[in-house]
C-alpha cells in the first residue's frame, strides 16, 4: 500500500509542478478521478475492523474455545457461474469457507478468492449472531467446562523439556552429593 500512496503522491506533485504550482490541476485530478473512486469503494464498512478479527474476539470474549474458520477441503465441489463460466467451461472455481462453532456450521461464504470467502463467512457469522443472540448460550458450554477440564495433553516439546530439566536436576543433585562427599573427605583428612 505504501508504494501506491507514493505513486499517487508523485503524480499529484508532478501535476502541481507542471501547472506552475497552481492547485487547479491537482484539484481537478482529485475531483474527477479520486473522489468518484473513494465515493464508490470507501465506506464505513470497508474502514472498519476485519470481520474475522471481530468474530474471533467476540467468541473468545464469551469464553468459547471450540470454533474455527474452515476452508472447504472437498475438491469435488466446484461451482461456476456468471463471469467465471464461459461456454460451460469453469475458468475459476469458488472457494467455500465456513464458520464452525462446536461442530455447528454458523455461516459460510464463497468466492474465487480465499480471503474474500473467509471475510464473507465471518461477516455472515456476525450477522447470524446478531440475529440469534441466544445461539452461543445454546451451543457453547466452554465456560461451564473450563473448571472441570482434563489437563491438556503435553506436546512433544514440553515432554522433551521436562525430561531435560529432570536430567539436569539429577546431574545437579549428583554434583552436590559429590561435592559434599569430597568436602567431608577433605575435612576428615585435615582433622587426622
Buried (B, 14 or more C-beta within 10 A) or exposed (E): EEEEEEEEEEEBEEBBEEBEEEEEBBBEBBEEEEEEEEEEEEEEEEEEEEBBEBBBEBBEEBBBEBBEBBEBEEEEEEEBEEEBEEEEEEEEBBBBBBBBBBEEEBBBBBBBEEEBBBBBBBBBBBEBBEEEEEBBEEBBBBEEEEEEEEEEEEEEEEEEEEEEEEEEEEEEEEEEEEEEEEEEEEEEEEEE
